[in-house]
């Protein structure tokens, strides 16, 4: 086999072996995350961070174009170049193999292997069960703190939270401060980058996006800025190897919670409060409703706000595919991807962030 075929095939085989090994051998995955991943990911993130736009987004666009334009072009060339069909096919095969090798290799090193690591709760918190009363108490505490922060942050003419800080600078400070408790968070952080085609992210209900094959922290540039500090910290957590969604959400809270800036803290508390509120409703914990009544009007105006009020009407012309269809397909794909990577409850795993909050505020005595 020629080298142009052999090398990408070898890369794909090695990637598959590493993924399986990391999934079956937790010490191997932990060793990789602690000792090898930082060495590989930091220079990669630094290089992509030198570019002012999202390299990952460009790669995704190129991949789509390769399929949409490349496939019909290949068919035309096979028809026109009758005497060179074999060389045309070989060229197309070479391109496909190298693209797959790059995607497979970077996804393995920067994502798939990390799913085999020891869970965050096992690494940092004593193991134990939490009570219903602790969840209710946590809910009340988050409400009190969020109410207090709501009065400290800048607000616009509609009495809604208005972000006035440089979120990149403050989020980097917050992550480095959190690294004092969780050393894996130490090191370099690249600039967070807005996605040009953020409307498509909005259709998928995405605030942020970690792209393993470019090692970037990307965010939906159309979202309400209330969410930005928490989202940046969430994506930064992925960059440091916390690949599970619930763990990245908790790391984002731990970082924003310790921030010196009230705007960063408020963003994190709003997200945490939403998670806990959802769990309260899901489990029909009626005794928590007395706390719900204490949520201030300012907080009510700010939380659960993903996009501006008239966003869909103002951006209707951007809709290439039906939003409901895009959202459904995206949710199914995310669920399948998580389950494929060993997360048995799929997108439901996001709610495990509440368990980590309980571990954090109510450590087990065992």
C-alpha positions in Angstrom: 0.0 0.0 0.0 1.3 3.4 -0.9 2.3 5.8 1.9 -0.4 8.3 1.0 -3.0 5.6 1.9 -1.0 3.7 4.5 -0.3 6.6 6.8 -3.9 7.9 7.3 -5.1 4.3 7.7 -2.5 3.7 10.4 -3.6 7.0 12.1 -7.2 5.8 12.1 -6.3 2.4 13.5 -4.2 3.9 16.3 -7.0 6.3 17.1 -9.4 3.4 17.4 -7.0 1.5 19.6 -6.4 4.5 21.9 -10.1 5.2 22.3 -10.9 1.6 23.2 -8.0 1.4 25.6 -8.9 4.6 27.3 -12.5 3.4 27.6 -11.5 0.0 29.1 -8.6 1.2 31.3 -9.4 4.2 33.5 -5.8 4.6 34.8 -4.6 4.9 31.2 -7.2 7.6 30.5 -6.3 9.5 33.7 -2.6 9.3 32.9 -3.3 10.7 29.5 -5.5 13.5 30.7 -3.0 14.6 33.4 0.3 14.2 31.6 -0.1 14.0 27.9 -3.2 15.9 27.0 -1.9 19.3 28.3 1.3 18.9 26.3 -0.6 18.2 23.1 -3.5 20.6 23.6 -1.7 23.8 24.8 0.4 24.4 21.7 -2.6 23.5 19.5 -4.8 25.9 21.3 -2.1 28.6 21.2 -1.7 28.3 17.5 -5.4 28.4 16.7 -5.7 31.3 19.2 -3.4 33.4 17.0 -6.2 33.5 14.4 -8.9 36.1 15.1 -11.7 34.0 13.7 -12.9 30.5 14.5 -10.7 28.0 12.7 -13.0 25.2 13.6 -16.0 26.9 12.0 -13.9 27.3 8.8 -13.0 23.6 8.9 -16.7 22.7 9.3 -17.7 24.9 6.4 -14.9 23.4 4.3 -16.1 19.9 5.2 -19.6 20.7 4.1 -18.4 22.2 0.9 -16.2 19.1 0.3 -19.3 16.9 0.4 -21.8 19.3 -1.3 -19.4 20.3 -4.1 -16.8 17.7 -4.1 -19.1 14.7 -4.6 -20.8 16.1 -7.7 -17.5 17.3 -9.0 -16.0 13.8 -8.6 -18.9 12.3 -10.6 -18.4 14.9 -13.4 -14.7 14.2 -13.5 -15.3 10.5 -13.7 -17.5 11.0 -16.7 -15.3 13.5 -18.5 -11.9 11.9 -17.7 -12.6 8.5 -19.0 -8.9 7.5 -19.5 -8.0 8.8 -16.0 -10.8 7.5 -13.9 -8.5 5.4 -11.7 -6.2 8.3 -10.9 -9.2 10.5 -10.2 -10.6 8.0 -7.8 -7.2 7.5 -6.2 -6.9 11.2 -5.7 -10.4 11.5 -4.1 -9.6 8.5 -1.9 -6.4 10.1 -0.7 -8.1 13.4 0.2 -10.9 11.5 2.1 -8.5 9.3 4.0 -6.3 12.3 5.1 -9.4 14.3 6.1 -10.7 11.3 8.1 -7.3 10.7 9.7 -7.1 14.3 10.9 -10.6 14.3 12.3 -10.3 10.9 13.8 -6.9 11.7 15.3 -7.8 15.0 16.8 -11.2 13.8 18.1 -9.5 10.9 19.7 -6.7 12.9 21.4 -8.8 15.9 22.3 -12.2 14.3 23.1 -12.9 10.5 22.9 -10.1 9.4 25.2 -11.1 11.9 27.9 -14.5 10.2 28.3 -12.7 7.3 30.0 -11.3 9.4 32.8 -12.3 9.1 36.5 -15.5 11.1 37.1 -15.0 14.6 38.7 -17.1 13.7 41.7 -14.9 10.6 42.5 -11.7 12.7 42.1 -12.6 15.7 44.2 -15.6 14.8 46.5 -16.3 12.2 49.2 -18.8 9.7 47.9 -22.3 9.7 49.5 -26.0 10.2 49.0 -27.8 13.5 49.2 -31.2 14.1 50.7 -34.2 15.9 49.3 -33.9 18.5 52.0 -30.4 19.3 50.9 -31.6 20.0 47.4 -34.3 22.3 48.7 -31.8 24.1 50.9 -29.4 24.4 48.0 -32.3 25.9 45.9 -33.0 28.5 48.6 -29.3 29.4 49.0 -28.9 29.9 45.2 -32.0 32.1 45.2 -30.8 34.3 48.0 -27.4 34.7 46.4 -28.7 35.4 42.9 -31.2 37.9 44.3 -28.3 39.7 46.0 -26.1 39.7 42.9 -29.0 41.0 40.7 -28.9 44.2 42.7 -25.2 44.6 42.2 -24.8 44.2 38.4 -25.5 47.0 35.8 -29.0 47.0 34.3 -30.4 48.5 31.1 -33.5 50.6 30.6 -35.7 47.5 30.9 -34.1 46.6 34.2 -32.3 43.6 32.7 -28.7 42.6 33.4 -26.3 44.4 31.0 -22.7 43.0 30.7 -20.2 45.8 30.8 -16.9 44.0 31.6 -14.4 42.3 29.3 -15.6 38.7 29.7 -12.4 37.2 28.3 -10.2 38.8 30.8 -12.5 38.2 33.8 -13.2 34.6 32.8 -9.5 33.8 32.5 -8.9 35.2 35.9 -11.8 33.1 37.3 -10.4 29.9 35.7 -6.9 30.5 37.1 -8.4 31.1 40.5 -10.4 27.9 40.3 -7.1 26.1 39.4 -6.0 26.5 43.0 -8.7 24.0 43.9 -8.6 22.0 40.6 -5.0 22.0 39.3 -6.1 20.6 35.9 -7.5 24.0 35.1 -4.1 25.7 35.2 -2.2 26.9 32.1 -2.9 28.8 29.0 -6.4 29.9 27.8 -6.9 31.1 24.2 -9.3 33.9 23.3 -13.0 32.7 23.2 -14.3 33.2 19.6 -17.8 34.1 18.4 -19.3 31.9 15.7 -20.0 33.7 12.4 -23.1 31.5 11.7 -24.5 31.9 15.2 -28.1 31.6 13.9 -27.5 28.0 13.2 -26.3 27.5 16.8 -29.4 29.3 18.0 -31.5 26.8 16.0 -29.7 24.0 17.8 -30.1 25.7 21.3 -26.4 25.9 21.7 -24.7 28.6 23.8 -21.1 27.4 23.2 -19.2 24.9 21.2 -15.9 23.1 21.9 -14.3 22.0 18.6 -11.6 19.3 19.3 -10.0 19.5 15.9 -9.1 23.1 16.4 -8.9 23.3 20.2 -11.1 26.4 20.4 -13.6 27.8 22.8 -16.5 29.1 20.6 -19.7 30.8 21.6 -23.0 31.8 20.0 -22.6 35.5 19.3 -26.4 36.0 19.1 -27.2 34.9 22.6 -28.1 37.3 25.4 -24.9 38.5 27.1 -26.2 37.3 30.5 -25.0 33.9 29.5 -21.5 34.8 28.2 -19.2 34.5 31.2 -20.7 31.2 32.3 -20.5 29.9 28.7 -16.9 30.9 28.2 -15.9 29.2 31.4 -17.9 26.1 30.4 -16.0 25.9 27.1 -12.7 26.6 28.8 -13.3 23.6 31.1 -13.6 21.4 27.9 -10.2 22.8 26.8 -8.7 21.5 30.0 -10.0 18.0 29.6 -13.3 18.1 31.4 -15.2 16.7 28.5 -18.4 15.6 30.3 -21.0 18.2 30.0 -22.2 18.1 33.6 -18.5 18.4 34.8 -17.9 21.4 32.4 -21.0 23.1 33.7 -19.9 22.6 37.3 -16.4 23.8 36.6 -17.9 26.9 35.1 -19.9 27.5 38.2 -16.9 26.8 40.5 -14.9 29.4 38.5 -17.6 32.0 38.3 -18.5 31.5 42.0 -15.0 32.4 43.0 -14.7 35.4 40.7 -14.0 38.8 42.1 -16.5 40.3 39.6 -20.2 40.3 40.5 -21.2 40.2 36.8 -19.3 36.9 36.3 -20.7 35.5 39.5 -24.2 36.5 38.6 -23.9 34.7 35.2 -22.8 31.5 36.9 -25.5 31.7 39.6 -28.2 32.2 37.0 -27.2 29.0 35.2 -26.9 27.0 38.4 -30.3 28.2 39.6 -31.9 27.2 36.3 -30.4 23.6 36.7 -31.6 23.3 40.2 -35.0 24.7 39.4 -35.4 22.2 36.6 -34.6 19.4 39.0 -37.1 20.7 41.5 -39.8 20.7 38.9 -38.8 17.3 37.4 -39.1 15.7 40.8 -42.2 17.6 41.8 -40.7 18.8 45.1 -43.6 20.9 46.2 -42.0 22.0 49.5 -39.5 24.1 47.5 -42.2 26.3 46.0 -42.1 28.7 49.0 -38.5 29.5 47.9 -39.6 30.0 44.3 -41.9 32.9 45.5 -38.8 34.6 46.9 -37.1 34.9 43.4 -36.8 38.7 42.8 -38.4 40.3 39.7 -34.9 41.3 38.5 -33.8 37.7 38.5 -37.0 36.6 36.8 -36.2 39.1 34.0 -32.7 37.7 33.5 -32.8 33.9 33.9 -33.9 31.4 31.2 -33.1 34.1 28.7 -31.2 32.6 25.8 -31.9 35.0 22.9 -33.3 38.5 22.5 -37.1 38.8 22.7 -37.7 39.4 19.0 -34.8 37.2 17.8 -36.7 34.7 15.6 -38.8 37.4 14.0 -35.8 39.6 13.3 -33.7 36.8 11.8 -36.4 34.8 9.9 -34.6 35.5 6.6 -31.6 33.5 7.8 -33.6 30.3 8.2 -32.4 27.8 5.6 -33.8 24.8 7.4 -36.8 24.7 9.6 -35.8 25.5 13.2 -37.8 22.8 14.8 -36.3 20.2 12.5 -32.7 21.5 13.1 -33.3 21.4 16.8 -34.7 17.9 16.8 -31.9 16.5 14.6 -29.3 18.3 16.7 -30.7 17.0 20.0 -30.8 13.4 18.6 -27.3 13.7 17.3 -26.0 15.0 20.6 -27.8 12.3 22.5 -26.3 9.6 20.2 -22.8 11.0 20.4 -22.8 11.0 24.2 -24.2 7.5 24.4 -21.6 6.4 21.9 -18.9 7.8 24.2 -20.2 5.8 27.2 -22.5 8.4 28.7 -25.5 6.1 29.1 -28.1 8.7 29.9 -27.1 10.9 26.9 -28.3 14.5 27.1 -30.0 13.8 30.4 -26.5 13.7 31.8 -26.5 17.5 31.8 -28.7 17.5 34.8 -26.0 15.6 36.8 -24.5 19.1 37.3 -27.0 19.4 40.2 -25.4 16.4 41.9 -22.0 18.1 41.7 -23.4 21.2 43.2 -24.7 19.1 46.1 -21.3 17.4 46.5 -19.7 20.9 46.5 -22.0 22.5 49.1 -22.9 19.4 51.1 -19.8 17.2 51.2 -20.4 13.7 52.5 -19.0 12.8 55.9 -18.1 9.3 54.8 
